[in-house]
Amino acid sequence: MSDAFLPESHEELLALFRSRTAGRRILVVLDDVDQAAQARALIPKGAGSMLLVTSNLKLHELALDGARSLHLGPLDMDSGLQLLAQRCGEEAVEAERGAAERIVMFCDGLPKALQVVAARLVTDAGLTMTRLADELADETRRLRGLSLRGAHSVSAALELVYRALSPDAACLYRAVGWIPGRTFDVGTAAVAARLDPAETEGLLRVLEEASLVDMTDDGRFRLHNLVRLHARECSTEAAEAAPDTSQRAVVERVATHYLALTAYADRAIRQDRLRIGDLSGILHHAPDPFAAEDGPDPLAWLEAERTNILPVLRDASRLGLHTHVWQLSEGFTVLFFRRRYLEDWKESLELGAFSAAAAMVPAAEGRLRSLLSRPLMDLKRYEQARSELEKAAACADVSGHTALRASVQEFCGRYWDRFDPARAVEAYRHSVELNIEAQEWRGVAIATYFLGCAQDAIGRHEQALDTLRRARQDLLARDDERMAARALAAIGTVHDHLGDPDTAMSDLREAADTLVREKATHYAAQAFELLADITQRAGGPAETVREHLLQAHGIYERGGSPKADELRERLDGLSGTN
């Protein structure tokens, strides 16, 4: 039918469509629909007919008409490369395979983005995949790079959706773009946007409907990388009129939020621990989720949030929020006492120590540098660990903080354990004396425990046994099951040195069980490794030796410890003897 004979009104056009399609079996395809009514009016009535609708929105209301939703996620690497090959040729992709993979990664697997870059590669003879990948690697240029002469771009497509949002939803969209980390919950989003949590939850659903955020399997939310970059561009524009929406303002609110939660988790795990940061002001105004009867497990929460807290530390450090960084780093370290994610622990403490120095808080710098020696020692970076301890001791002396000086001496002793046990004994004795002076009785018990270990290392086994028993009793009296179990493991080691393997294994088994129960897996691994050693020397079953080594290996491997490789070699050697 010629355009000249087409009806002018919308209603007449729909009537003509229905009359011409009545009784026919047809497929109607509608692309980029943004309202359910647009699709509903064009549902064909003929038997066997079908309507296929594509949209950036969810359009759930079409379910009332019998529609079935099919959510299409980003393309995986192989599919993204296949799309590039279809547009640019397989030879071009294979010739610059590494660059092509980077392009797919920078496009976040989004077909629209990949189609734009493919068009750029085809139409610009001087543009190679390597040059394009290097261009897209710069986040500040990425969205501009995903544009074809301004007519077709990822940014333009996102802009259409963004402009259709309500003011509150747009505000939330801009704010969550600055949240560090891959995922966030409703509470974090509410803090970022300075909105009520109940209101925020509803607005997040609006953003999800608009395909600007995705909900993860655990009920959290995330933005695709390109969407995040667009949200940040929108936020930068809006920040000129509203400074509290700037990146620094949002990150400061999110860092304060995580600081309060981490501090509560830290205290829930162990209240009587040395802390430099005074967070009474922040905690006075923040609710404690871990105190509730049905609240989350603090250690499980810290482990789940580990990959979000680290980006908070990085962004806050880069933005000069140094007080937030060192205080958050100090509280965060409680996770790593029980879960040895060594590289993460090292990075968080390095950021914290740098910020403490920048904020000119020598007590905090001394505390964090002494703590930093622990992952460095586990990673066998001994000279770096010694350097950090020397700086920590200098900071502790400047601060005049007696309990901190005692703690630094304890960490120094743990360094000398490896190189000079006699010097370690002196460091631990000094730590005991300083803890007594500071009236830090848990510190006295812990330093006494390490003193007993050092005495055992220099051959004073009977003296070590008395020291360790005293330390264990003091720790049990303070309800410190974790440290008491470590003392019991050390007592078992002394019994082994005294030629009593049966008592040694009994003590170590009890200690390992307690350490597993207390979620102190790193120390449980040490106990399992000692059990394997003693069992093997005593001529015990090879299967029992293997079982203990496998338990230790699994813990070390999950924590990224170099010990995992050592135990794997030992397990392989054990297999070769069978």
Secondary structure, 3 states (H helix, E strand, C coil): CCHHHCCCCHHHHHHHHHHHHCCCCCEEEECCCCCHHHHHCCCCCCCCCEEEECCCCCCHHHHHHCCCCCCCCCCCHHHHHHHHHHHHCHHHHHHCHHHHHHHHHHCCCCHHHHHHHHHHHHHCCCCCHHHHHHHHHCHHHHHHHCEECCCEEHHHHHHHHHHCCCHHHHHHHHHHCCCCCCCECHHHHHHHHCCCHHHHHHHHHHHHHCCCCEECCCCCEECCHHHHHHHHHHHHHHHCCCHHHCHHHHHHHHHHHHHHHHHHHHHHHCCCCCCCCCCHHHHHHCCCHHHCCCCCCHHHHHHHHHHHHHHHHHHHHHCCCHHHHHHHHHHHHHHHHHCCCHHHHHHHHHHHHHHHHHCCCHHHHHHHHHHHHHHHHHCCCHHHHHHHHHHHHHHHHHHCCHHHHHHHHHHHHHHHHHHCHHHHHHHHHHHHHHHHHHCCHHHHHHHHHHHHHHHHHCCCHHHHHHHHHHHHHHHHHCCCHHHHHHHHHHHHHHHHHCCCHHHHHHHHHHHHHHHHHCCCHHHHHHHHHHHHHHHHHCCCCHHHHHHHHHHHHHHHHHHCCCHHHHHHHHHHHHHHCC
